[in-house]
């Protein structure tokens, strides 16, 4: 009898799982419908970069439900990304989970984060169409769904510019995401170890250990400086057999760090050259698997190619039927609204002022995006408190002060415990500019305070101290 009860119990457990059977085909276009009268209005944020995350951090969850749609569930602290490529910092120190930036997303029943891409925007009906992001061959198929919004904020950032040069996407590595830094690190360490294998010829060894950086902006210069530090302080000690082969070449079409003061640019050039970085002025014409070809016909063999030539609007942003500003960005008015549609705002690298506003185009900088996110959060909170949070309910509201951007200055590390600090508001104005060890200390202090959470500030400080005492970690994981 006890055996029968045991069997019945097992049968019951198997029967209770039947509702999870995959035989029933689910509805693949479900989603979040329009908000009801008793619910909070919904703000949908597309993107999890500087602009989108600063916006979500500042939105009042008592006023709005917040929904974020992004292909990554974290924000990248890009100013320190170059340091992770060579082991100065660990990757987790530059990644801040969105749920920590805005805890409401993981706590409130009407707020969500969706790992997905936006595929279309239906502005008249206040709906965005999305598709989930999946990776690898053993994951779920992409899932399509829709989200109705009361207010939509497009903060999709930008993509690296290649100027249509053949072979860049196939052979170069960008430096904008954590997985880019991971790929650079693995490639760099693999080349170091492969170059030490018996039978590798002199020319092949030189090619494997030649690191080429294209683009002399802050990202390219900082990565070159970190790489030269890595070579001087770690490679020559731990890879003594190949220490004389590894070197770095930085290729720039014009002047490096063109937004900085002339004196600082000259100092950076001198310091980088002293650190072993070869500066080449030229334009890349073609990128092949093992070499790049410049416009004068010069062939440059490489083992690692990092592409850092600026950013431009993504294909999705270009496809949107909205007015465009300079460079193909989404055009906005003085309050960061897309003027041709209702309840849509755009911030960050994907947006720019329309020519009709009379405002100058803003640079694609983290501080611009962060300032726009902060401004728009205050504006949307104000709109919500004035009962304008619902769809089509803010037409007659006074939005108040327009967005005004004031440049706080620029900073860049150039390696060897040296950096540049340029506090001028523009090239034409006068202001404080410093270079050297003091600037490096200011650079590190400033970025340490700008890291989003105390947890990551602690990680960064510990990593810096560990690297200073014990050197960089050279494990290829």
C-alpha positions as CSV (number, residue, x, y, z in Angstrom):
1,X,0.0,0.0,0.0
2,X,2.8,2.4,0.9
3,X,4.4,1.5,-2.5
4,X,1.2,2.5,-4.3
5,X,1.0,5.8,-2.4
6,X,4.6,6.5,-3.4
7,X,3.9,5.8,-7.0
8,X,0.8,8.0,-6.9
9,X,2.9,10.8,-5.5
10,X,5.4,10.5,-8.3
11,X,2.6,10.4,-10.9
12,X,1.1,13.5,-9.3
13,X,4.4,15.4,-9.4
14,X,4.9,14.5,-13.1
15,X,1.3,15.5,-13.9
16,X,1.8,18.9,-12.1
17,X,4.6,19.8,-14.5
18,X,2.5,19.2,-17.6
19,X,1.5,23.0,-17.8
20,X,5.1,23.7,-18.7
21,X,4.9,21.5,-21.8
22,X,6.5,23.0,-25.0
23,X,3.8,21.5,-27.2
24,X,1.7,24.7,-26.9
25,X,3.0,27.4,-29.2
26,X,3.3,30.7,-27.3
27,X,2.2,34.1,-28.6
28,X,5.5,35.5,-29.8
29,X,4.4,39.1,-30.1
30,X,3.1,39.8,-26.6
31,X,4.3,42.8,-24.7
32,X,3.4,45.7,-22.4
33,X,0.1,47.4,-23.3
34,X,-0.9,51.0,-22.7
35,X,-0.9,52.1,-19.1
36,X,-4.2,52.2,-17.4
37,X,-5.7,55.1,-15.4
38,X,-4.8,53.6,-12.0
39,X,-1.2,52.9,-13.1
40,X,1.8,55.2,-13.2
41,X,2.8,56.6,-16.6
42,X,5.6,54.6,-18.3
43,X,8.9,56.0,-19.4
44,X,10.7,53.7,-21.9
45,X,14.4,54.3,-22.2
46,X,16.3,52.8,-25.2
47,X,20.0,52.3,-24.3
48,X,22.1,51.9,-21.2
49,X,25.0,54.3,-21.8
50,X,26.0,57.5,-20.0
51,X,22.8,59.4,-21.1
52,X,20.3,56.7,-20.5
53,X,21.7,55.5,-17.1
54,X,22.0,59.1,-15.8
55,X,18.4,59.7,-16.8
56,X,17.1,56.5,-15.1
57,X,19.1,57.3,-12.0
58,X,17.3,60.7,-11.8
59,X,13.8,59.7,-12.6
60,X,11.3,59.6,-9.7
61,X,9.9,56.1,-9.4
62,X,7.0,57.4,-7.4
63,X,5.9,59.3,-10.6
64,X,6.9,56.8,-13.4
65,X,7.3,53.2,-14.1
66,X,10.7,52.8,-15.8
67,X,11.4,50.4,-18.6
68,X,14.8,50.0,-20.1
69,X,15.6,48.2,-23.4
70,X,19.2,47.5,-24.1
71,X,21.5,44.8,-25.5
72,X,23.6,45.0,-22.3
73,X,22.5,45.0,-18.6
74,X,25.2,47.4,-17.4
75,X,26.7,50.8,-18.0
76,X,30.4,50.9,-19.1
77,X,32.6,53.5,-17.4
78,X,34.4,54.2,-20.7
79,X,37.2,56.5,-19.4
80,X,38.8,53.6,-17.7
81,X,38.1,50.9,-20.3
82,X,41.6,51.2,-21.9
83,X,43.1,50.2,-18.5
84,X,41.3,46.9,-18.5
85,X,42.9,45.8,-21.8
86,X,46.4,45.4,-20.2
87,X,45.3,44.3,-16.7
88,X,45.7,47.6,-14.9
89,X,42.0,47.2,-13.9
90,X,39.7,44.2,-13.8
91,X,36.7,44.2,-16.2
92,X,34.1,44.3,-13.5
93,X,35.5,47.6,-12.2
94,X,34.2,49.5,-15.3
95,X,30.8,47.7,-15.5
96,X,27.9,49.1,-13.4
97,X,24.7,46.9,-13.4
98,X,21.6,48.9,-14.3
99,X,19.7,47.4,-11.4
100,X,22.2,49.1,-9.0
101,X,21.9,52.5,-10.9
102,X,18.1,52.4,-10.7
103,X,16.9,49.7,-8.2
104,X,13.3,50.3,-9.1
105,X,13.8,48.3,-12.3
106,X,14.2,45.1,-10.3
107,X,11.8,45.9,-7.5
108,X,8.6,47.6,-8.7
109,X,6.0,45.5,-10.5
110,X,5.6,47.9,-13.4
111,X,9.3,48.6,-14.0
112,X,11.5,46.3,-16.1
113,X,14.8,45.8,-17.8
114,X,14.7,43.9,-21.2
115,X,17.8,42.5,-22.8
116,X,16.7,43.4,-26.3
117,X,17.2,45.7,-29.2
118,X,14.6,48.2,-30.4
119,X,13.7,47.3,-34.1
120,X,11.1,49.9,-34.8
121,X,9.3,52.9,-33.3
122,X,5.5,53.5,-34.0
123,X,5.3,57.1,-32.9
124,X,1.6,57.7,-33.7
125,X,0.6,54.7,-31.6
126,X,3.2,55.2,-28.9
127,X,4.7,51.8,-29.3
128,X,8.2,50.4,-29.7
129,X,8.9,47.0,-31.3
130,X,11.7,45.0,-29.8
131,X,13.6,41.7,-30.3
132,X,15.4,39.9,-27.5
133,X,19.2,39.5,-27.6
134,X,20.5,36.0,-27.6
135,X,24.1,34.7,-28.0
136,X,25.5,31.4,-29.1
137,X,23.9,28.3,-30.6
138,X,22.4,26.8,-27.4
139,X,20.2,29.8,-26.4
140,X,16.6,30.7,-27.1
141,X,15.5,32.0,-30.4
142,X,15.1,35.8,-30.5
143,X,11.7,36.8,-29.1
144,X,9.8,39.7,-30.5
145,X,7.5,41.9,-28.4
146,X,6.1,45.4,-28.2
147,X,6.1,48.0,-25.4
148,X,3.6,50.9,-25.2
149,X,5.0,54.1,-23.8
150,X,3.8,57.4,-22.4
151,X,7.2,59.0,-22.8
152,X,10.1,57.5,-24.9
153,X,13.7,58.5,-24.5
154,X,16.1,57.4,-27.3
155,X,19.6,57.1,-25.8
156,X,21.1,54.6,-28.2
157,X,24.6,56.0,-28.4
158,X,26.7,55.7,-31.5
159,X,28.8,53.2,-33.4
160,X,32.5,53.4,-34.4
161,X,33.1,55.2,-37.7
162,X,35.1,53.3,-40.4
163,X,34.7,55.8,-43.2
164,X,33.8,52.9,-45.5
165,X,37.3,51.5,-45.4
166,X,37.4,47.9,-46.5
167,X,38.3,45.2,-43.9
168,X,37.9,47.3,-40.7
169,X,35.0,45.3,-39.3
170,X,36.6,42.0,-40.2
171,X,40.1,42.5,-38.8
172,X,40.2,45.5,-36.4
173,X,39.0,45.6,-32.8
174,X,37.1,48.6,-31.5
175,X,37.3,49.9,-27.9
176,X,33.8,50.8,-26.7
177,X,32.5,47.8,-24.8
178,X,33.8,45.5,-22.2
179,X,33.9,42.6,-24.6
180,X,36.1,44.7,-26.9
181,X,38.6,45.1,-24.1
182,X,38.4,41.4,-23.4
183,X,39.1,40.6,-27.0
184,X,42.1,43.0,-27.1
185,X,43.5,41.5,-24.0
186,X,43.2,37.9,-25.2
187,X,44.7,38.8,-28.6
188,X,47.6,40.7,-27.1
189,X,48.5,37.9,-24.7
190,X,48.1,35.2,-27.3
191,X,50.5,37.0,-29.7
192,X,53.0,37.4,-26.9
193,X,53.0,33.7,-26.2
194,X,52.9,32.6,-29.8
195,X,55.8,34.8,-30.7
196,X,57.9,32.8,-28.2
197,X,57.2,29.4,-29.8
198,X,60.2,27.7,-31.4
199,X,60.3,28.0,-35.2
200,X,58.6,31.4,-35.5
201,X,60.6,33.5,-38.0
202,X,61.9,37.0,-37.3
203,X,59.5,38.7,-39.6
204,X,56.5,36.9,-38.2
205,X,57.6,37.6,-34.6
206,X,57.8,41.3,-35.4
207,X,54.4,41.2,-37.0
208,X,52.8,39.4,-34.1
209,X,54.2,41.9,-31.6
210,X,53.4,45.0,-33.6
211,X,50.4,46.7,-32.0
212,X,48.8,49.3,-34.3
213,X,46.3,51.9,-33.0
214,X,44.4,53.9,-35.6
215,X,43.0,57.2,-34.3
216,X,44.7,59.9,-32.2
217,X,41.8,61.0,-30.0
218,X,41.7,60.5,-26.3
219,X,40.8,56.8,-26.5
220,X,43.6,56.0,-28.9
221,X,46.2,58.0,-27.0
222,X,45.2,56.6,-23.6
223,X,45.2,53.0,-24.9
224,X,48.7,53.6,-26.5
225,X,49.9,55.0,-23.2
226,X,48.6,52.0,-21.2
227,X,50.1,49.6,-23.8
228,X,53.5,51.3,-23.6
229,X,53.4,51.1,-19.8
230,X,52.5,47.4,-20.0
231,X,55.5,46.8,-22.3
232,X,58.0,48.7,-20.2
233,X,56.9,47.5,-16.8
234,X,55.6,44.0,-17.4
235,X,56.4,42.5,-20.8
236,X,60.2,43.2,-20.7
237,X,60.3,41.5,-17.3
238,X,58.1,38.5,-18.0
239,X,58.6,37.9,-21.7
240,X,62.4,38.6,-21.9
241,X,62.8,36.5,-25.0
242,X,60.6,38.8,-27.1
243,X,61.0,42.1,-25.2
244,X,62.9,43.8,-28.1
245,X,60.3,42.9,-30.7
246,X,57.1,44.4,-29.2
247,X,56.3,48.0,-30.1
248,X,53.3,50.3,-30.6
249,X,52.4,52.5,-33.6
250,X,49.8,55.2,-33.4
251,X,48.4,56.3,-36.8
252,X,46.5,59.7,-37.0
253,X,45.4,61.6,-40.2
254,X,46.0,65.0,-38.5
255,X,47.1,66.1,-35.0
256,X,46.7,63.8,-32.0
257,X,44.4,65.1,-29.3
258,X,43.2,67.9,-31.6
259,X,40.7,69.3,-29.0
260,X,43.5,70.0,-26.5
261,X,45.8,73.0,-26.2
262,X,48.7,73.2,-28.6
263,X,51.2,73.0,-25.7
264,X,49.6,69.9,-24.3
265,X,49.5,68.2,-27.7
266,X,53.3,68.8,-28.1
267,X,53.9,67.5,-24.6
268,X,51.8,64.4,-25.4
269,X,53.7,63.8,-28.7
270,X,57.1,64.1,-26.9
271,X,56.1,61.8,-24.0
272,X,54.5,59.1,-26.2
273,X,57.6,59.1,-28.4
274,X,59.8,58.8,-25.3
275,X,57.7,55.9,-24.1
276,X,58.4,54.0,-27.4
277,X,55.2,54.8,-29.3
278,X,55.8,55.5,-32.9
279,X,53.6,58.3,-34.2
280,X,52.7,58.1,-37.9
281,X,50.7,60.7,-39.8
282,X,48.7,59.0,-42.5
283,X,45.3,57.8,-43.7
284,X,44.4,54.1,-43.8
285,X,43.3,53.1,-47.3
286,X,42.7,49.3,-46.8
287,X,42.8,46.8,-43.9
288,X,43.9,43.3,-44.6
289,X,44.2,40.3,-42.3
290,X,47.9,40.9,-41.4
291,X,48.6,44.4,-42.6
292,X,47.1,47.8,-43.3
293,X,47.8,49.9,-46.4
294,X,48.1,53.7,-46.1
295,X,47.1,56.2,-48.7
296,X,50.7,56.7,-49.8
297,X,51.1,52.9,-50.4
298,X,53.0,52.1,-47.2
299,X,52.2,48.6,-45.9
300,X,52.2,48.3,-42.1
301,X,52.1,44.6,-40.7
302,X,50.3,44.2,-37.4
303,X,49.5,41.5,-34.9
304,X,46.9,43.6,-33.1
305,X,44.9,46.4,-34.7
306,X,42.7,48.7,-32.5
307,X,40.4,51.1,-34.3
308,X,39.5,54.4,-32.5
309,X,38.6,57.0,-35.1
310,X,35.5,58.5,-33.6
311,X,31.8,57.6,-33.7
312,X,28.7,58.2,-35.8
313,X,25.0,57.3,-35.8
314,X,24.0,53.6,-36.0
315,X,22.1,52.2,-38.9
316,X,18.9,52.0,-36.8
317,X,19.2,55.7,-35.9
318,X,19.7,56.6,-39.5
319,X,16.7,54.6,-40.5
320,X,14.3,56.5,-38.2
321,X,11.9,58.8,-39.9
322,X,12.8,61.8,-37.7
323,X,14.4,65.1,-38.5
324,X,18.2,64.8,-38.5
325,X,20.9,67.1,-37.1
326,X,24.5,67.5,-38.1
327,X,26.1,64.2,-39.0
328,X,22.9,62.2,-39.2
329,X,22.0,62.3,-35.6
330,X,18.4,62.5,-34.3
331,X,17.4,66.2,-34.3
332,X,16.1,67.8,-31.1
333,X,14.9,71.1,-30.0
334,X,16.2,73.1,-27.0
335,X,14.4,70.8,-24.5
336,X,15.8,67.7,-26.1
337,X,12.5,66.8,-27.7
338,X,12.1,65.3,-31.2
339,X,9.8,68.1,-32.4
340,X,7.9,66.3,-35.2
341,X,6.4,63.7,-32.8
342,X,4.8,63.7,-29.4
343,X,6.4,62.4,-26.2
344,X,9.7,61.4,-27.7
345,X,13.1,62.7,-26.5
346,X,16.6,61.9,-27.6
347,X,19.8,62.3,-25.7
348,X,23.5,61.3,-25.9
349,X,25.6,60.5,-28.9
350,X,22.7,59.6,-31.1
351,X,21.1,63.1,-30.9
352,X,22.0,66.7,-31.8
353,X,20.4,70.1,-31.9
354,X,18.5,70.9,-35.1
355,X,19.9,73.8,-37.1
356,X,16.8,75.8,-36.5
357,X,17.7,76.1,-32.8
358,X,20.8,78.1,-33.6
359,X,22.8,76.0,-31.2
360,X,26.2,74.5,-32.0
361,X,26.5,70.7,-32.4
362,X,27.7,69.1,-29.2
363,X,30.7,66.7,-29.1
364,X,30.1,63.0,-28.6
365,X,31.5,63.0,-25.0
366,X,30.5,61.2,-21.8
367,X,30.1,64.5,-20.0
368,X,27.6,65.8,-22.6
369,X,25.5,62.6,-22.4
370,X,25.6,62.6,-18.6
371,X,24.5,66.3,-18.4
372,X,21.7,65.7,-20.9
373,X,20.5,62.7,-18.9
374,X,20.4,64.7,-15.6
375,X,18.6,67.6,-17.3
376,X,15.9,65.4,-18.9
377,X,15.3,63.5,-15.6
378,X,14.6,66.8,-13.9
379,X,12.3,67.9,-16.8
380,X,10.4,64.6,-16.9
381,X,9.9,64.7,-13.1
382,X,8.5,68.2,-13.5
383,X,6.2,67.2,-16.3
384,X,5.0,64.2,-14.2
385,X,4.2,66.4,-11.2
386,X,2.2,68.7,-13.5
387,X,0.1,65.8,-14.6
388,X,1.7,65.7,-18.0
389,X,3.2,62.2,-17.7
390,X,0.5,60.4,-19.7
391,X,0.8,60.1,-23.5
392,X,-0.3,63.3,-25.3
393,X,-0.9,65.2,-22.1
394,X,2.1,67.6,-22.1
395,X,1.3,69.7,-25.1
396,X,0.4,72.8,-23.2
397,X,2.9,72.6,-20.4
398,X,5.6,75.2,-19.9
399,X,8.9,73.2,-20.0
400,X,10.9,76.0,-18.4
401,X,14.6,76.4,-18.9
402,X,16.3,75.0,-22.0
403,X,19.2,72.6,-21.9
404,X,22.5,74.5,-21.8
405,X,25.9,72.7,-22.0
406,X,29.1,74.2,-20.5
407,X,32.2,72.3,-21.2
408,X,34.1,71.4,-18.0
409,X,37.4,70.5,-19.7
410,X,39.1,67.4,-21.0
411,X,41.6,65.0,-19.5
412,X,43.7,62.2,-21.0
413,X,46.3,59.8,-19.6
414,X,49.5,59.3,-21.8
415,X,51.3,56.7,-19.7
416,X,54.3,56.8,-17.4
417,X,52.3,58.4,-14.6
418,X,51.6,61.4,-16.8
419,X,48.4,63.0,-18.1
420,X,46.9,66.1,-19.7
421,X,44.3,68.3,-18.1
422,X,42.7,71.0,-20.2
423,X,40.1,73.1,-18.4
424,X,39.3,75.5,-21.2
425,X,35.7,75.7,-22.3
426,X,36.7,75.9,-26.0
427,X,39.7,76.2,-28.2
428,X,39.2,79.9,-28.4
429,X,39.0,80.7,-24.7
430,X,41.8,80.8,-22.1
431,X,41.9,78.6,-19.1
432,X,44.0,76.3,-17.0
433,X,46.0,73.6,-18.7
434,X,48.4,71.2,-17.0
435,X,50.6,68.3,-18.0
436,X,52.7,65.8,-16.1
437,X,52.5,63.9,-12.8
438,X,50.2,66.4,-11.1
439,X,47.8,66.1,-14.0
440,X,48.0,62.3,-13.8
441,X,47.0,62.5,-10.1
442,X,44.1,64.9,-11.0
443,X,43.0,62.5,-13.7
444,X,43.0,59.5,-11.4
445,X,41.3,61.4,-8.6
446,X,38.6,62.8,-10.9
447,X,37.7,59.5,-12.5
448,X,37.7,57.7,-9.1
449,X,35.1,60.1,-7.9
450,X,33.1,59.7,-11.1
451,X,32.8,55.9,-10.9
452,X,29.1,55.3,-10.2
453,X,29.0,53.2,-7.1
454,X,31.2,53.0,-4.0
455,X,31.6,49.3,-4.7
456,X,33.3,50.0,-8.0
457,X,35.3,52.9,-6.5
458,X,36.7,50.4,-4.0
459,X,37.5,47.9,-6.7
460,X,39.3,50.5,-8.8
461,X,41.4,51.8,-5.9
462,X,42.4,48.3,-4.9
463,X,43.3,47.4,-8.5
464,X,45.4,50.5,-8.9
465,X,47.2,49.7,-5.6
466,X,47.7,46.0,-6.5
467,X,49.1,46.9,-9.9
468,X,51.5,49.4,-8.5
469,X,52.9,46.9,-6.0
470,X,52.7,43.6,-7.9
471,X,52.5,44.6,-11.5
472,X,49.7,43.7,-14.0
473,X,48.0,40.3,-14.2
474,X,49.1,38.6,-17.4
475,X,46.8,35.5,-17.2
476,X,45.0,34.8,-20.4
477,X,41.5,33.8,-19.2
